[in-house]
Amino acid sequence: MRKIELLRELQDIDTALDRARGELEEKRARCGDESDLVPLRVAVASARRRLHELEVKAKELDDWLEMETSKRKAEERKLYDGSVKNPKELTDLSQKLELHKAQISEMETKALLNMEALEATSAELEEAERILRQREIQWTQEQATLEQECATLAAEVERLNADRERVAGQLDPATLRSYETIRRARGGLAVVPVEQRACKGCRISLSSSEFQRARSSQELVTCQSCGRILYLP
């Protein structure tokens, strides 16, 4: 087999290897990556924290209202049971009772608003947990698919490496070194076809002599512009 044919085959293998290795690296980086779940977990934790704060506040308000309502009833009994007879004391007690009622009414309004916020936050938490559970199920499925794809790509890389060793073993060391040097310098593409009398690597037209050499020479012909190895399909 001519050197150019071996190099073309080697280039095809290396191109496939670059693709497979790139895909494998990208997929392996995604294996175990829970970054998509983090904001959802943060949302759940935040809703739980706010719900807990509202529940604590609700308990404090209920306790306060229970205690103050008991005090108000005691003041009402004292006002109306005849135990207080001094007019000034009765007036003071009546004013104190009205102020107490206003305070209780204000706290009842706060307790109602807190309960509404608690219900809204509870619903928000339930929805956030539902979304997180659904995404975690999807994530688990995606991870299983990724693991399978990684295994398939790893097997492909292993097969291509074996093919590469087989083809590279048929080339003389100098030719292989030259190919590797060009490939590193030209972004992985060392061997390119001539299309419409131009190098497909750099798109520069070949001179007549370059074209004739690429078509008929038994030796390797490189593009005078980009240095890639040329062949005619």
C-alpha positions as CSV (number, residue, x, y, z in Angstrom):
1,M,0.0,0.0,0.0
2,R,1.3,3.5,-0.9
3,K,2.4,5.8,1.9
4,I,-0.3,8.3,1.0
5,E,-3.0,5.7,1.3
6,L,-1.7,4.6,4.7
7,L,-1.5,8.3,5.8
8,R,-5.1,8.9,4.6
9,E,-6.2,5.9,6.6
10,L,-4.3,7.1,9.6
11,Q,-5.8,10.6,9.3
12,D,-9.3,9.1,9.2
13,I,-8.5,7.1,12.3
14,D,-7.0,10.1,14.1
15,T,-10.0,12.3,13.2
16,A,-12.3,9.6,14.6
17,L,-10.2,9.3,17.7
18,D,-10.2,13.0,18.3
19,R,-14.0,13.0,18.0
20,A,-14.5,10.0,20.3
21,R,-12.0,11.2,22.9
22,G,-13.6,14.7,22.9
23,E,-17.1,13.2,23.3
24,L,-15.9,10.8,26.0
25,E,-14.2,13.6,28.0
26,E,-17.3,15.8,27.7
27,K,-19.6,13.0,28.9
28,R,-17.3,11.9,31.7
29,A,-17.3,15.5,32.9
30,R,-21.1,15.4,33.1
31,C,-21.1,12.1,35.0
32,G,-22.1,12.8,38.6
33,D,-22.5,16.5,37.9
34,E,-25.4,17.7,40.1
35,S,-25.0,21.4,39.2
36,D,-28.5,21.4,37.6
37,L,-30.0,20.1,40.9
38,V,-28.3,22.7,43.2
39,P,-30.6,25.6,42.5
40,L,-33.7,23.4,42.9
41,R,-32.3,22.1,46.2
42,V,-31.6,25.6,47.3
43,A,-35.2,26.6,46.5
44,V,-36.5,23.7,48.6
45,A,-34.2,24.6,51.5
46,S,-35.2,28.2,51.3
47,A,-38.9,27.4,51.3
48,R,-38.5,25.1,54.3
49,R,-36.6,27.7,56.2
50,R,-39.2,30.4,55.6
51,L,-42.0,27.9,56.4
52,H,-40.3,27.1,59.7
53,E,-39.9,30.8,60.5
54,L,-43.6,31.4,59.8
55,E,-44.6,28.4,61.9
56,V,-42.6,29.7,64.8
57,K,-44.1,33.1,64.4
58,A,-47.6,31.6,64.3
59,K,-47.0,29.7,67.5
60,E,-45.7,32.9,69.2
61,L,-48.8,34.9,68.0
62,D,-51.2,32.2,69.1
63,D,-49.6,32.0,72.5
64,W,-49.7,35.8,72.9
65,L,-53.3,36.0,71.8
66,E,-54.3,33.2,74.1
67,M,-52.6,34.9,77.1
68,E,-53.9,38.4,76.2
69,T,-57.4,37.2,75.5
70,S,-57.5,35.6,78.9
71,K,-56.3,38.9,80.4
72,R,-59.0,40.8,78.5
73,K,-61.7,38.5,79.8
74,A,-60.5,39.0,83.3
75,E,-60.5,42.8,82.8
76,E,-64.1,42.6,81.4
77,R,-65.2,40.6,84.5
78,K,-63.6,43.1,86.8
79,L,-65.2,46.0,84.9
80,Y,-68.7,44.5,85.0
81,D,-68.9,42.4,88.1
82,G,-69.2,45.3,90.5
83,S,-66.0,44.7,92.3
84,V,-64.7,48.1,91.2
85,K,-66.8,51.0,92.4
86,N,-64.6,54.0,92.2
87,P,-65.6,56.0,89.0
88,K,-62.0,57.0,88.2
89,E,-60.8,53.4,88.5
90,L,-63.7,52.3,86.4
91,T,-62.8,54.9,83.7
92,D,-59.1,53.8,83.8
93,L,-60.1,50.2,83.6
94,S,-62.5,50.9,80.7
95,Q,-59.7,52.7,78.8
96,K,-57.2,50.0,79.5
97,L,-59.7,47.4,78.2
98,E,-60.3,49.3,75.0
99,L,-56.5,49.7,74.4
100,H,-56.1,46.0,75.1
101,K,-58.8,45.1,72.6
102,A,-57.1,47.3,70.0
103,Q,-53.8,45.5,70.6
104,I,-55.5,42.1,70.4
105,S,-57.2,43.1,67.2
106,E,-53.9,44.2,65.7
107,M,-52.3,41.0,66.7
108,E,-55.2,39.0,65.2
109,T,-54.6,40.8,61.9
110,K,-50.9,39.9,62.0
111,A,-51.8,36.3,62.9
112,L,-54.2,36.2,59.9
113,L,-51.6,37.6,57.5
114,N,-49.0,35.2,58.9
115,M,-51.3,32.3,58.3
116,E,-51.9,33.3,54.7
117,A,-48.1,33.6,54.2
118,L,-47.7,30.2,55.8
119,E,-50.2,28.6,53.5
120,A,-48.7,30.2,50.5
121,T,-45.2,29.1,51.5
122,S,-46.4,25.6,52.2
123,A,-47.8,25.4,48.7
124,E,-44.5,26.9,47.4
125,L,-42.5,24.2,49.2
126,E,-44.8,21.4,48.0
127,E,-44.3,22.6,44.4
128,A,-40.5,23.1,44.8
129,E,-40.2,19.5,46.2
130,R,-42.3,18.1,43.3
131,I,-40.0,19.8,40.8
132,L,-36.9,18.6,42.6
133,R,-38.2,15.0,42.7
134,Q,-39.1,15.1,39.0
135,R,-35.7,16.5,38.1
136,E,-33.8,14.0,40.3
137,I,-35.6,11.1,38.5
138,Q,-34.6,12.6,35.1
139,W,-31.1,13.1,36.4
140,T,-30.8,9.5,37.4
141,Q,-32.0,8.4,34.0
142,E,-29.6,10.8,32.3
143,Q,-26.7,9.4,34.4
144,A,-27.5,5.9,33.4
145,T,-27.6,6.9,29.7
146,L,-24.3,8.8,30.2
147,E,-22.6,5.8,31.7
148,Q,-23.7,3.6,28.8
149,E,-22.5,6.2,26.3
150,C,-19.2,6.5,28.1
151,A,-18.7,2.7,28.0
152,T,-19.5,2.7,24.3
153,L,-17.1,5.6,23.5
154,A,-14.4,4.0,25.6
155,A,-14.7,0.8,23.6
156,E,-14.6,2.8,20.4
157,V,-11.4,4.6,21.5
158,E,-9.8,1.3,22.4
159,R,-10.7,-0.1,19.0
160,L,-9.5,3.0,17.1
161,N,-6.2,2.9,19.1
162,A,-5.7,-0.7,18.0
163,D,-6.4,0.4,14.4
164,R,-4.0,3.3,14.7
165,E,-1.2,1.0,16.0
166,R,-1.8,-1.3,13.1
167,V,-1.6,1.4,10.4
168,A,1.1,3.5,12.0
169,G,3.2,0.3,12.3
170,Q,3.3,0.1,8.5
171,L,4.8,3.6,8.1
172,D,8.5,4.3,8.4
173,P,9.5,6.4,11.4
174,A,10.5,9.5,9.4
175,T,7.1,9.6,7.6
176,L,5.2,9.1,10.8
177,R,7.2,11.8,12.6
178,S,6.5,14.2,9.7
179,Y,2.8,13.4,9.8
180,E,2.6,13.9,13.6
181,T,4.4,17.2,13.4
182,I,2.1,18.5,10.7
183,R,-1.0,17.3,12.6
184,R,0.0,19.1,15.8
185,A,0.7,22.3,13.8
186,R,-2.5,22.2,11.8
187,G,-5.2,21.4,14.4
188,G,-5.2,17.7,13.9
189,L,-5.5,17.7,10.2
190,A,-2.3,16.7,8.4
191,V,-3.7,14.9,5.2
192,V,-6.2,16.7,2.9
193,P,-7.6,16.1,-0.5
194,V,-7.2,18.4,-3.5
195,E,-10.5,19.7,-4.7
196,Q,-10.9,21.9,-7.8
197,R,-7.1,22.2,-8.0
198,A,-7.0,23.7,-4.5
199,C,-5.8,22.4,-1.1
200,K,-8.9,21.6,1.0
201,G,-7.0,22.5,4.2
202,C,-6.2,26.1,3.4
203,R,-8.3,26.6,0.2
204,I,-5.3,28.0,-1.7
205,S,-5.1,27.1,-5.4
206,L,-2.2,24.9,-6.4
207,S,0.3,25.7,-9.1
208,S,0.3,23.5,-12.1
209,S,3.5,21.8,-11.0
210,E,2.1,21.2,-7.5
211,F,-1.1,19.7,-8.9
212,Q,0.8,17.4,-11.3
213,R,3.1,16.2,-8.5
214,A,0.1,15.5,-6.2
215,R,-1.6,13.6,-9.0
216,S,1.4,11.5,-10.1
217,S,4.2,11.5,-7.7
218,Q,4.9,8.4,-5.6
219,E,6.4,10.6,-2.9
220,L,4.5,12.7,-0.5
221,V,3.5,16.1,-1.7
222,T,2.8,19.0,0.7
223,C,0.9,22.2,0.2
224,Q,3.3,25.1,-0.3
225,S,0.9,27.3,1.7
226,C,-0.1,25.3,4.7
227,G,2.3,22.4,4.6
228,R,-0.4,19.7,4.8
229,I,0.1,16.4,2.9
230,L,-2.0,16.4,-0.3
231,Y,-3.7,13.6,-2.2
232,L,-6.2,13.4,-5.1
233,P,-9.4,11.6,-4.3
